[in-house]
Amino acid sequence: MKVVYEAANLIDAHLVRHALEAQEIPVFLKGEALLGGMGELPLFGTILVCVPDVVWPEASEIVAALPLNQPPEEGKEASDLPPGLLPA
């Protein structure tokens, strides 16, 4: 498994996961259960989105196309979103 995205929070991790699974790419979220940890564990940046090595190039292209951590563009329509992020 290779890390395709280091999520800033749980919402980002699941957005990436759903976009990848929509393209039939298996996903494993490493560190998801650590979010409530205390002590020396950080509260953010602990979730790694991992995919199998053979699909990493395709998965990294999909993640790069996602509008993560960006404000929405003015006048952007839902149909302009990448596949896997269209509303149902």
C-alpha positions as CSV (number, residue, x, y, z in Angstrom):
1,M,0.0,0.0,0.0
2,K,1.1,3.5,-0.8
3,V,0.0,6.8,0.7
4,V,-1.9,8.8,-1.9
5,Y,-3.1,11.6,0.4
6,E,-2.4,12.9,3.9
7,A,-5.7,14.2,5.2
8,A,-5.9,17.3,7.3
9,N,-9.1,16.0,8.9
10,L,-11.7,13.2,8.8
11,I,-13.9,15.0,6.2
12,D,-11.0,15.4,3.7
13,A,-10.1,11.7,4.2
14,H,-13.6,10.5,3.4
15,L,-14.0,12.9,0.4
16,V,-10.9,11.4,-1.1
17,R,-11.9,7.9,-0.1
18,H,-15.3,8.2,-1.8
19,A,-13.9,9.8,-5.0
20,L,-11.4,6.9,-5.3
21,E,-14.0,4.2,-4.5
22,A,-16.3,5.7,-7.2
23,Q,-13.5,4.8,-9.6
24,E,-13.4,1.3,-8.2
25,I,-10.0,1.9,-6.4
26,P,-9.8,0.1,-3.0
27,V,-8.9,2.5,-0.2
28,F,-7.6,2.0,3.3
29,L,-7.6,4.9,5.9
30,K,-4.6,4.5,8.2
31,G,-4.9,6.3,11.5
32,E,-8.6,7.0,11.4
33,A,-9.1,5.5,14.8
34,L,-6.4,7.8,16.3
35,L,-8.4,11.0,16.0
36,G,-9.6,11.0,19.6
37,G,-6.2,10.2,21.0
38,M,-4.7,12.4,23.6
39,G,-1.2,13.0,24.9
40,E,1.5,13.1,22.2
41,L,-0.7,12.2,19.3
42,P,-1.6,15.2,17.1
43,L,-5.3,15.8,16.5
44,F,-4.8,16.7,12.9
45,G,-2.8,15.2,10.1
46,T,-3.0,11.6,11.4
47,I,-5.1,10.1,8.6
48,L,-3.3,8.6,5.6
49,V,-5.3,7.6,2.6
50,C,-3.6,4.5,1.2
51,V,-4.2,2.5,-2.0
52,P,-2.6,-0.6,-3.5
53,D,0.8,0.0,-5.2
54,V,-0.5,-1.0,-8.7
55,V,-3.2,1.7,-8.8
56,W,-1.2,4.5,-7.1
57,P,-0.5,6.4,-10.3
58,E,-4.2,6.5,-11.3
59,A,-5.2,7.3,-7.7
60,S,-2.7,10.2,-7.4
61,E,-4.2,11.8,-10.6
62,I,-7.7,11.6,-9.2
63,V,-6.6,13.1,-5.9
64,A,-4.7,15.9,-7.7
65,A,-7.9,16.8,-9.6
66,L,-10.0,17.1,-6.4
67,P,-10.7,20.6,-5.1
68,L,-9.3,19.9,-1.6
69,N,-8.7,22.8,0.8
70,Q,-9.7,25.4,-1.8
71,P,-12.5,27.9,-1.6
72,P,-15.3,27.3,-4.1
73,E,-14.9,29.2,-7.4
74,E,-17.6,31.8,-8.0
75,G,-20.1,30.6,-10.7
76,K,-18.8,27.0,-10.6
77,E,-21.6,24.4,-11.3
78,A,-21.9,21.0,-9.7
79,S,-21.5,19.4,-13.1
80,D,-18.0,20.9,-13.3
81,L,-16.8,18.7,-10.4
82,P,-14.5,15.7,-11.0
83,P,-16.3,12.3,-11.3
84,G,-17.1,10.8,-8.0
85,L,-18.0,14.1,-6.4
86,L,-21.2,14.8,-8.2
87,P,-24.3,14.9,-6.0
88,A,-26.6,11.9,-6.1
